[in-house]
Structures are given as C-alpha cells and as structure tokens.
Amino acid sequence: MAAIYQAVHRRASSLFCRLHSTYVRKMRYLNELKEDDSLCRQAQTSGTFYLFHNLFPFLQKVGNKYLVPQLSAAEMKTILEKFKETEQWIEKSVLIGCSDEHVPHFAVDLGALEKSVIESELKGAFTDLQKALFIVDEKDSSVLASAQSLLRWHDSHQYCSKSGQPTQKNVAGSKRVCHASGITYYPQTSPVVITLVSDGSRCLLSRQPSFPPGMFSALSGFCDVGENVEETVRREVAEEVGLEVESLRYSASQHWPFPSSCLMIACHALVRAQQTEISMNSQELEAARWFGLEEVVEGLKREPRSSKQDNGVTSSLQFYQNYKSSKQKPPKLLKAKSVLQRGQHQTAISLILRYIDLQSHF
C-alpha cells in the first residue's frame, strides 16, 4: 500500500511540476498567441518591439557596448505617429517570443519609413545583421537572427505560388494564407550539415575561394530532398574531399540566418586511417588538408585577421591557419574556449573544440 501511495505521489508531483513549469507555461502562452488572432492583437498593446529597417536591426551604443532596445507599445506609437501610420505598422509586426512573465516580444520592419528620422529620434542606428551578431551579446544575437529570418520569410511569401494571389499573414505572423487557393504557408528552414572529419588523430579543414586569407573551416552543405542527416554527411564528404565516412555522430545544432533561415546540424565524421588521401573538388573548394592537434590549437590561439570579405559579408565559421610549430601541451577545452570572443556563433569552432577535448585525453 505504501508503494502504491509513493508511486501516485511521484506521478502527481511530476504532473504538478510540468503544469507549473515556467518554460511549459511560456510555450503554451506563445502557442495561444499564434492560434488566436484577437488574443495576439491584444498582446501587441502590452508587448515590446524590436525594430528593423530593410532587415537591418536597430542598435544603440552605450559606452563600449551595443544594446538591442525593446520599445514598448507606447514608444512604438510615439515613433509611428510621426509618420501617421500607427495601426498599419503594428499590424505588420511578427511574434518572436515572450519573457518568463509573459510579456510578448514582436519584431517589425519599418523599411518604407525614413530611416534617419527613426535613428535620430531613438539615438541609434540600423546595422547590418552580419555585423550586429558579433557586437551584441549572445541572447540578443539569437533573437535578432530569428526575428530577421521570420521577417525575411514574410517579405518573400507575399503571393501564393499556385494562384498568384496575395497571401495574408495571421496576427502573430506564424503563417500566411491564400484564400483563393486555400493553401496555408508556414515559415520554413533549410537543414545544413557542417562536419568535422577526422582520421582518429587529425582533423580535416577546408577553405572556399570566398573565405578571407588564412581561414579554414569544417565541411558543410545543404541536405538534398529525401536525404537524412547521415546520408548528407557521407555525400558531402565524398563530393568535396573524395573520402568515405566510416562512422559519424551528431554533436549540436544552431539556427543560422544566412543566406536565409538555416538549421546547421553539426556532426563528427570518422574516416579510415588507411584511406585518408584527399581528392579535392576544385569547383567547390580552394584548399583542403589534414591538421594535427597542436596545429589546430595554435590556429585557435592566433589573433584573427579582419573577417570582412570583399562583399562585406562576415563569416562566423572561422579557423585561422597557423604555420608556426608549437611544443606546448595542447590546452583543455575550457582553456581553448577562452581565446574565442564569439564562440556562440561558431558551430565549426565548437566542433573543433570538441575534437581538441577528446584528443587531449589520449
């Protein structure tokens, strides 16, 4: 009888915790806002807003830090009243999250309004997202990346691909509907694998012609239709460097907003130590070679060069090659992490750090 009581008590306690979990309540609240237009419209009056202008997020510099301001509904109204179009722009906002206290967060692109007026009024600047991600903190960078991806999706899906008629978004911006064809469109993301190949003692890194000088990264590529992650990893490694993957394991994933909305799926792949001769695909890569553990560690220690490419794009997946030899003992993972200023954006670096950590134990 006591055992039955304990089992019931544990089950009731578990259910109570789930029902009162901050995360669960927040997710359910967000789902309600997505499904209920009137509730979401009401939430807009008490929510906060992130501003964009032609997909450039608005930042403010305070001292040496760059902040991402959240405007209240009243502050938004004050700004928009200068253009006499308050209701129109509030309706164009999209829901991007909420606080633990259920304060909803929205993003809105004011691209059709005069940028200089907004910047002057709010004492800040609209900044290229690829730059913004490296100068704001980790939490804000994630929010900006997600918000821009959703705003970009709405901008490119204003018409139905079947009927050619305009689509209409729901208030939250979680979908668009074509009433002529009856099709409902949902925001999509493209899966991309990024793979660190190893032969057991070395890792393989490559560079593309568009990379800044000296920059190497893990192999990456989009998943083809019908492929699973394992098939994509094997195909990409075979296509780009002519090696056959013997085994692989999943490591982590990260949203990445470029060139549109991508889900980067990071994996470690192992090839046979007896079959490591690289046959590089010169149409996709400029260079590819094996790096030893100490060389990788020294590369991570190196002060990075400017990561601005000719077209102004800043790459987040950076490995700077170092040709200097080192006799120092390879550092552990945490020490290696400390030399990276923007590690949270660097899926390739995370793979390399994991490789260092594993190799350092042998």
Beta strands, then each sheet from edge to edge (+ up, - down):
strand 1: 48-53
strand 2: 56-62
strand 3: 65-67
strand 4: 71-72
strand 5: 94-98
strand 6: 104-109
strand 7: 125-126
strand 8: 168-169
strand 9: 176-177
strand 10: 184-185
strand 11: 190-198
strand 12: 203-207
strand 13: 215-216
strand 14: 219-222
strand 15: 245-256
strand 16: 262-271
strand 17: 287-291
strand 18: 319-320
sheet 1: 3+ 2- 1+ 4-
sheet 2: 3+ 2- 1+ 6+ 5-
sheet 3: 3+ 2- 7+
sheet 4: 8+ 9- 10+
sheet 5: 14+ 11- 12+ 17-
sheet 6: 14+ 11- 16- 15+
sheet 7: 13+ 18-
end
